[in-house]
Amino acid sequence: MNIAWTTTASRDEAEKLARLAVEEGLAACVQIEGPITSFYRWEGSVEKAGEFRLTFKVLRKNVLALKPLVHRNHPYETPQWTVADLADVGEPYRKWAESSSRELNMD
């Protein structure tokens, strides 16, 4: 199982991405946190922005399909997309995530 993250400028944008990922069966769950404050360099200047962080709970087999869905529907020119492989996931939670996700055939 994996956890993936991105951020958006508004709660509405975050909710749109979260709902889409879950409706498509690519993420078992998406949590939205925020607002958070981000500092970053963009086009040579240091920027400060309020953002909302999305945490996707996603099966390994669905990460490759979730990434383009997020990028196609993301409002940012260069959205954050980071994925971490989880070393330990409780068996009941993993089974729930599997039952809540679409079965993809990536062959």
C-alpha positions, -999 to +999 in steps of 0.1 A: +000+000+000+011+036-006+004+071+006+005+099-020+003+136-014-005+168-033-017+203-024-042+227-038-049+264-032-085+259-021-107+234-002-130+232-032-102+221-055-090+196-028-125+182-025-129+178-062-097+158-065-105+137-035-140+129-047-128+120-082-100+097-069-125+078-046-153+077-072-129+063-098-119+036-072-082+047-074-079+057-038-096+040-009-096+072+011-084+108+007-079+131+037-078+168+034-059+190+059-056+227+060-052+254+055-015+249+059+012+275+050+037+267+023+069+285+015+085+277-019+105+292-047+086+299-079+101+316-110+129+331-089+109+344-060+102+330-026+064+326-023+041+321+007+007+305+001-021+289+020-028+254+008-048+223+015-029+190+017-045+158+003-033+124+015-044+096-007-045+060+007-038+040-025-030+004-034+004+000-052-014-013-083-034+019-085-006+045-081+002+045-119-035+053-127-040+078-099-010+100-109-023+110-143-059+115-130-046+139-104-024+158-129-051+161-155-075+176-129-051+196-108-052+234-110-015+239-106+010+241-135+034+220-115+015+201-088+033+183-060+031+146-064+049+124-039+044+088-031+056+067-002+056+029+001+042+018+034+063-008+053+035-020+075-003-018+071-027-034+094-044-064+078-080-053+085-072-018+070-054-033+040-084-056+033-108-026+036-086-006+012-086-035-013-124-038-011-128+000-015-106+002-046-112-007-082-095-037-095-071-025-123-054-047-148-022-029-157-008-058-179 
